[in-house]
Amino acid sequence: MMSIKHKLLAALGIVVVALLVFAIYAWYGNPSDKPISATTGTDPELVEAETRWIPSVSLAEPAGWGANDAPVAGEGLRVTRFAAGLDHPRTMLALPNGDILVAETNGPPQEGGGITGFFKRLFMDRVGAGVPSPDRIMLLRDSDGDGQADQRSTFRSEDLSSPSGMAYGEGRLYIANHDAVLAFDFEPGPASLTGEPEKLMDLPGGGDHWMRALLLSPDNGKLYVAVGSATNIADSGLEAEQGRAAIWEIDTATGQRRQFAGGLRNPNAMAWNPSTEELWTVVNERDMIGPDLVPDYLTNVPVGAQYGWPWIYWKDQYDDRVDLPMPLYMNEYVRRPEYALGAHTAPLGMLFSTGGNRMGTSFGNGAFIARHGSWNRKPPSGYDVIFVPFDANGNPQDGVKQVLTGFLTDDGGEARGRPVWLAWDGQGGLLVSDDTAGIIWRVIAPGAEASEGPAPVEVDSMPPVKNLQGDPNAQFKGSLEDDYATY
């Protein structure tokens, strides 16, 4: 009879073999034979889903930048260092006086054991995302306007827990922790934030998507909060996803809130389209159905919009893995995203080209997007900053332009850095946070004048119809006789 020791050794051997098979498949399996352009643009290619229970990984280890190295700037652009030596900088906010707030942050401690939890932590550690959150907001100041921050200070560290989203308006600074939205009384100028916060809203905390982007309405009356899902496709049930995969709207005067839009797996940066005054956002779509599904996207977000997660993607594509009751008739009102940003590119930061920037006429009307980069696609995708051009009616167009590249080494095995968030500095330069390198990059078109920004879209209302036009009988299969319709 086999001894207990031998049984334990046999069980351990089975586990080791299973882990080895898992690792070999994850590292070598399921590469894509399509360029990332196939899943980019107004009409992306949606291939057949290939359900995968083991992720195919392509982990670019952090390599850092040399002292004189920098990303590759697009045509007509120049990139320099605005600030360096930061601790995992992610989101940024430009204050009206030109000061730049930077959240040094990372996700809260992840719960969950087992093989899935083990590999998740292993993957995050390998790409430099497993570091503890500094839970700190720094203030950077370019006092002489030379494009480099010459002053920095710890702006706030109290009351912060994986802070990300920030917004400012009318003497109030809003900060989103992973589990709550806080409001502070504040006027720009001081190098630190004091005082006690007011909690505006509790948020579902943690999860796989812990960042919480904020955006104020132009009149400062509404605050919008983007909350990502806890899992890939509601793997832990719908109860664990309550309040998630959505954009929330808070009335800043009364604190009342409502869900503004839903079905957005992981919405991140939000911005107002300067041409149409619409709310737009970038969204990270689902994983584990192949290297070319599902394209992440950029889209407008009308009030009440529904984008289908977890049941549906891209308006009419059903995810057969989701065995949960779908809301009745939901398939009839799911919206199609406006623009595909490539499968697994992980767009996080987004800014529209507005008045006052100095990026040149080639970037006069459209959206700048920071794609943080894939961890589960071969070859890797993202790891860049791109520009999506828009037309005069406020609609995105094909023809992506590169703003910053070179974050990946030529073989894709190492990442010098990873772009996260975008902001405008006081002189019209585009700031790009690089979390794994601890750098804020600054991009500008040398010699460019300050942009006027795209013109607003002005459309006349249709005139009212006061009389019937044409033959009323043509509207019916029958005819009108006296006051009756006959068929």
TABELUR-V738511 format. One record per residue. N is the residue number from 1. RES is the residue in one small letter. SS is DSSP state (@ for helix, = for strand, . for the rest). PSI is psi in radians with two decimals (none if undefined). OMEGA is omega in whole degrees, 0 to 359 (999 if undefined). Layout:
# TABELUR-V738511
{{N;RES;SS;PSI;OMEGA} {N;RES;SS;PSI;OMEGA}}
This chain:
# TABELUR-V738511
{{1;m;.;2.41;182} {2;m;.;2.32;180} {3;s;.;2.85;178} {4;i;@;-0.68;180} {5;k;@;-0.79;181} {6;h;@;-0.63;178} {7;k;@;-0.75;179} {8;l;@;-0.71;179} {9;l;@;-0.69;179} {10;a;@;-0.76;179} {11;a;@;-0.71;178} {12;l;@;-0.68;178} {13;g;@;-0.70;178} {14;i;@;-0.75;180} {15;v;@;-0.77;181} {16;v;@;-0.77;179} {17;v;@;-0.76;180} {18;a;@;-0.74;179} {19;l;@;-0.66;179} {20;l;@;-0.78;178} {21;v;@;-0.76;178} {22;f;@;-0.86;184} {23;a;@;-0.73;181} {24;i;@;-0.78;180} {25;y;@;-0.78;182} {26;a;@;-0.65;186} {27;w;@;-0.61;188} {28;y;@;-0.26;191} {29;g;.;2.68;164} {30;n;.;0.94;175} {31;p;.;2.79;178} {32;s;.;2.55;175} {33;d;.;0.25;181} {34;k;.;2.53;173} {35;p;.;2.71;181} {36;i;@;-0.36;178} {37;s;@;-0.39;179} {38;a;@;-0.46;180} {39;t;@;0.53;179} {40;t;=;2.43;174} {41;g;=;-2.94;184} {42;t;.;-0.35;182} {43;d;.;1.27;184} {44;p;.;2.66;174} {45;e;.;2.17;178} {46;l;.;1.76;183} {47;v;.;3.05;177} {48;e;.;2.37;181} {49;a;.;2.45;177} {50;e;.;1.67;184} {51;t;.;2.27;181} {52;r;.;2.22;177} {53;w;.;-0.28;175} {54;i;.;2.17;182} {55;p;.;2.50;172} {56;s;.;2.01;189} {57;v;.;2.63;175} {58;s;.;1.55;190} {59;l;.;2.06;178} {60;a;.;1.93;182} {61;e;=;2.48;179} {62;p;=;2.30;179} {63;a;.;-0.40;181} {64;g;.;2.97;179} {65;w;.;2.48;172} {66;g;.;2.88;185} {67;a;.;-0.56;183} {68;n;.;0.20;182} {69;d;.;2.77;178} {70;a;.;2.82;173} {71;p;.;2.90;178} {72;v;=;2.10;180} {73;a;=;2.59;178} {74;g;.;3.01;183} {75;e;.;2.25;178} {76;g;.;0.07;183} {77;l;.;2.77;176} {78;r;=;2.44;180} {79;v;=;2.38;177} {80;t;=;3.03;178} {81;r;=;2.12;174} {82;f;=;-0.68;178} {83;a;=;2.65;179} {84;a;.;3.03;178} {85;g;.;0.40;178} {86;l;.;2.83;184} {87;d;.;1.65;178} {88;h;.;1.05;179} {89;p;=;2.32;181} {90;r;=;-1.51;185} {91;t;=;2.74;179} {92;m;=;2.73;173} {93;l;=;2.22;175} {94;a;=;2.12;178} {95;l;.;2.80;183} {96;p;.;-0.46;180} {97;n;.;0.07;179} {98;g;.;-0.21;175} {99;d;.;2.56;180} {100;i;=;2.12;173} {101;l;=;2.36;181} {102;v;=;2.16;177} {103;a;=;2.00;170} {104;e;=;1.92;194} {105;t;.;2.85;172} {106;n;.;3.07;183} {107;g;.;2.73;175} {108;p;.;2.86;180} {109;p;.;2.30;181} {110;q;.;2.34;173} {111;e;.;2.97;177} {112;g;.;2.22;179} {113;g;.;-2.62;179} {114;g;@;-3.07;183} {115;i;@;-0.73;181} {116;t;@;-0.83;179} {117;g;@;-0.67;180} {118;f;@;-0.86;182} {119;f;@;-0.58;177} {120;k;@;-0.80;179} {121;r;@;-0.65;179} {122;l;@;-0.80;180} {123;f;@;-0.79;182} {124;m;@;-0.68;178} {125;d;@;-0.68;184} {126;r;@;-0.59;182} {127;v;.;0.16;176} {128;g;.;0.24;182} {129;a;.;0.05;183} {130;g;.;0.15;182} {131;v;.;2.61;177} {132;p;.;2.62;181} {133;s;.;2.24;176} {134;p;.;-0.41;179} {135;d;.;0.98;185} {136;r;=;2.52;172} {137;i;=;2.21;180} {138;m;=;2.61;173} {139;l;=;2.21;177} {140;l;=;2.36;183} {141;r;=;2.23;174} {142;d;.;1.53;190} {143;s;.;-0.44;182} {144;d;.;0.07;175} {145;g;.;0.47;182} {146;d;.;0.13;178} {147;g;.;0.20;175} {148;q;.;2.40;177} {149;a;.;2.06;180} {150;d;.;-0.05;176} {151;q;=;2.46;175} {152;r;=;2.62;179} {153;s;=;2.76;174} {154;t;=;1.96;184} {155;f;=;-0.76;179} {156;r;=;2.40;173} {157;s;.;-0.35;178} {158;e;.;2.61;175} {159;d;.;0.29;183} {160;l;.;2.35;178} {161;s;.;1.80;187} {162;s;.;1.02;181} {163;p;.;2.58;177} {164;s;.;-1.36;185} {165;g;.;2.47;176} {166;m;=;2.53;176} {167;a;=;2.63;181} {168;y;=;2.43;175} {169;g;=;2.35;173} {170;e;.;0.90;175} {171;g;.;0.28;179} {172;r;=;2.28;175} {173;l;=;2.19;182} {174;y;=;2.32;179} {175;i;=;2.32;178} {176;a;=;1.97;163} {177;n;.;3.04;179} {178;h;.;-0.34;185} {179;d;.;0.15;180} {180;a;=;2.70;172} {181;v;=;2.19;182} {182;l;=;2.62;176} {183;a;=;2.35;180} {184;f;=;2.50;168} {185;d;=;2.23;186} {186;f;.;2.41;170} {187;e;.;2.30;182} {188;p;.;2.55;180} {189;g;.;-1.00;178} {190;p;.;2.65;181} {191;a;.;-0.03;179} {192;s;.;2.76;181} {193;l;.;2.09;179} {194;t;.;3.11;178} {195;g;.;2.89;181} {196;e;.;2.47;180} {197;p;.;2.76;168} {198;e;=;2.27;177} {199;k;=;2.09;180} {200;l;=;-0.58;185} {201;m;=;2.33;169} {202;d;=;2.53;178} {203;l;.;2.63;172} {204;p;.;2.15;190} {205;g;.;2.85;172} {206;g;.;-2.44;183} {207;g;.;3.08;179} {208;d;.;-0.48;181} {209;h;.;1.73;191} {210;w;.;-0.24;181} {211;m;.;2.53;182} {212;r;=;1.68;182} {213;a;=;2.61;178} {214;l;=;2.61;174} {215;l;=;2.27;175} {216;l;=;2.58;172} {217;s;.;2.76;182} {218;p;.;-0.52;179} {219;d;.;0.10;179} {220;n;.;0.17;182} {221;g;.;-0.37;181} {222;k;=;2.49;176} {223;l;=;2.22;182} {224;y;=;2.38;186} {225;v;=;2.10;177} {226;a;=;2.19;183} {227;v;=;2.07;181} {228;g;.;2.91;180} {229;s;.;2.81;178} {230;a;.;-0.46;186} {231;t;.;-3.05;182} {232;n;.;-0.98;182} {233;i;.;0.87;182} {234;a;.;0.76;184} {235;d;.;-0.45;180} {236;s;.;0.24;179} {237;g;.;2.87;183} {238;l;.;-0.51;180} {239;e;@;-0.65;179} {240;a;@;-0.20;182} {241;e;@;0.16;181} {242;q;.;2.26;180} {243;g;.;0.03;184} {244;r;.;3.10;181} {245;a;.;0.79;188} {246;a;=;2.87;168} {247;i;=;2.23;181} {248;w;=;2.63;177} {249;e;=;2.21;180} {250;i;=;2.28;172} {251;d;=;2.05;187} {252;t;.;-0.34;180} {253;a;.;-0.70;186} {254;t;.;-0.33;184} {255;g;.;-0.04;178} {256;q;.;2.57;182} {257;r;=;2.76;175} {258;r;=;2.74;173} {259;q;=;2.13;183} {260;f;=;-0.68;180} {261;a;=;2.71;183} {262;g;=;3.11;179} {263;g;.;0.35;180} {264;l;.;1.84;190} {265;r;.;-0.88;179} {266;n;.;1.41;178} {267;p;=;2.50;179} {268;n;=;-2.16;186} {269;a;=;2.49;176} {270;m;=;2.66;178} {271;a;=;2.77;178} {272;w;=;2.20;176} {273;n;.;2.05;185} {274;p;.;-0.34;180} {275;s;.;-0.69;188} {276;t;.;-0.18;183} {277;e;.;0.42;176} {278;e;.;2.66;172} {279;l;=;2.27;177} {280;w;=;2.73;177} {281;t;=;2.89;171} {282;v;=;2.53;188} {283;v;=;2.35;173} {284;n;.;2.09;182} {285;e;.;-3.06;190} {286;r;.;2.88;182} {287;d;.;3.10;169} {288;m;.;0.40;170} {289;i;.;0.55;174} {290;g;.;2.80;183} {291;p;.;-0.25;183} {292;d;.;0.22;174} {293;l;.;2.48;357} {294;v;.;2.50;179} {295;p;=;2.27;168} {296;d;=;2.86;188} {297;y;=;2.86;173} {298;l;=;2.30;182} {299;t;=;2.71;168} {300;n;=;2.77;184} {301;v;.;1.55;175} {302;p;.;2.72;179} {303;v;.;2.36;180} {304;g;.;0.06;183} {305;a;.;2.57;179} {306;q;=;2.22;184} {307;y;.;0.12;164} {308;g;.;-0.33;184} {309;w;.;2.46;0} {310;p;.;-0.08;190} {311;w;.;-0.66;191} {312;i;=;2.54;171} {313;y;=;2.62;180} {314;w;.;0.79;172} {315;k;.;-0.78;187} {316;d;.;0.28;179} {317;q;=;2.11;184} {318;y;=;2.39;176} {319;d;.;1.81;185} {320;d;.;-0.21;180} {321;r;.;-0.35;186} {322;v;.;1.91;180} {323;d;.;1.08;181} {324;l;.;2.59;182} {325;p;.;2.15;179} {326;m;.;2.46;177} {327;p;.;2.50;184} {328;l;.;2.30;177} {329;y;.;0.28;182} {330;m;@;-0.61;182} {331;n;@;-0.28;182} {332;e;@;-0.25;183} {333;y;.;0.18;175} {334;v;.;2.34;180} {335;r;.;2.63;174} {336;r;.;2.29;176} {337;p;.;2.73;184} {338;e;.;-0.59;191} {339;y;=;2.23;179} {340;a;=;2.41;182} {341;l;=;0.27;178} {342;g;=;2.49;181} {343;a;=;2.22;173} {344;h;.;0.34;180} {345;t;.;-0.33;177} {346;a;.;1.09;175} {347;p;=;2.33;179} {348;l;=;-1.03;182} {349;g;=;2.59;178} {350;m;=;2.36;177} {351;l;=;2.48;171} {352;f;=;2.68;174} {353;s;.;1.89;183} {354;t;.;3.03;181} {355;g;.;2.49;177} {356;g;.;-0.24;180} {357;n;.;2.78;182} {358;r;.;1.00;179} {359;m;.;-0.04;177} {360;g;.;2.87;185} {361;t;@;-0.41;179} {362;s;@;-0.31;182} {363;f;@;0.63;187} {364;g;.;-0.44;184} {365;n;.;1.85;180} {366;g;=;-2.89;184} {367;a;=;2.30;172} {368;f;=;2.37;184} {369;i;=;2.27;175} {370;a;=;2.05;179} {371;r;=;1.93;188} {372;h;.;-0.54;175} {373;g;.;2.62;185} {374;s;.;2.78;170} {375;w;.;-0.20;188} {376;n;.;0.65;176} {377;r;.;2.44;174} {378;k;.;2.12;354} {379;p;.;2.88;182} {380;p;.;2.70;177} {381;s;.;2.76;182} {382;g;.;-2.40;182} {383;y;.;0.84;181} {384;d;=;3.04;170} {385;v;=;2.23;184} {386;i;=;2.93;176} {387;f;=;2.17;177} {388;v;=;1.99;181} {389;p;=;2.58;177} {390;f;=;2.71;176} {391;d;.;-3.13;184} {392;a;.;-0.25;178} {393;n;.;0.13;177} {394;g;.;0.46;181} {395;n;.;2.41;179} {396;p;=;2.57;183} {397;q;.;2.75;174} {398;d;.;2.74;180} {399;g;.;0.93;179} {400;v;.;2.43;176} {401;k;=;2.47;178} {402;q;=;2.31;176} {403;v;=;-0.87;176} {404;l;=;2.29;173} {405;t;=;-3.00;177} {406;g;.;0.17;177} {407;f;.;-0.53;176} {408;l;=;2.56;171} {409;t;.;2.88;186} {410;d;.;-0.60;181} {411;d;.;-0.02;179} {412;g;.;0.08;184} {413;g;.;-0.37;181} {414;e;=;2.62;177} {415;a;=;2.07;175} {416;r;.;-0.52;178} {417;g;.;3.11;179} {418;r;.;2.07;181} {419;p;=;2.48;184} {420;v;=;-1.11;192} {421;w;=;2.83;183} {422;l;=;2.56;176} {423;a;=;2.75;175} {424;w;=;2.33;175} {425;d;.;3.11;186} {426;g;.;-0.30;180} {427;q;.;0.17;178} {428;g;.;0.23;176} {429;g;.;2.61;178} {430;l;=;2.08;177} {431;l;=;2.41;182} {432;v;=;2.06;177} {433;s;=;2.47;183} {434;d;=;1.74;192} {435;d;.;-0.75;183} {436;t;.;-0.45;179} {437;a;.;-0.26;180} {438;g;.;0.55;186} {439;i;=;2.55;166} {440;i;=;2.04;179} {441;w;=;2.69;178} {442;r;=;2.22;183} {443;v;=;2.41;181} {444;i;=;2.71;173} {445;a;.;1.90;183} {446;p;.;2.29;178} {447;g;.;-0.08;182} {448;a;.;2.46;174} {449;e;.;2.79;178} {450;a;.;2.31;183} {451;s;.;2.55;173} {452;e;.;-0.28;183} {453;g;.;2.75;180} {454;p;.;2.61;180} {455;a;.;2.52;177} {456;p;.;2.58;177} {457;v;.;2.14;179} {458;e;.;2.06;182} {459;v;.;2.23;177} {460;d;.;2.53;176} {461;s;.;2.62;177} {462;m;.;2.39;179} {463;p;.;2.58;179} {464;p;.;2.54;176} {465;v;.;1.99;185} {466;k;.;-0.29;182} {467;n;.;2.64;173} {468;l;.;2.41;180} {469;q;.;2.27;182} {470;g;.;-3.00;183} {471;d;.;2.04;179} {472;p;@;-0.52;180} {473;n;@;-0.41;182} {474;a;@;-0.24;181} {475;q;@;-0.15;185} {476;f;.;2.75;173} {477;k;.;-0.38;179} {478;g;.;-2.55;181} {479;s;=;2.81;178} {480;l;=;2.16;177} {481;e;=;2.06;186} {482;d;.;-2.12;181} {483;d;.;0.28;185} {484;y;=;2.63;173} {485;a;=;2.24;176} {486;t;=;2.53;183} {487;y;.;none;999}}
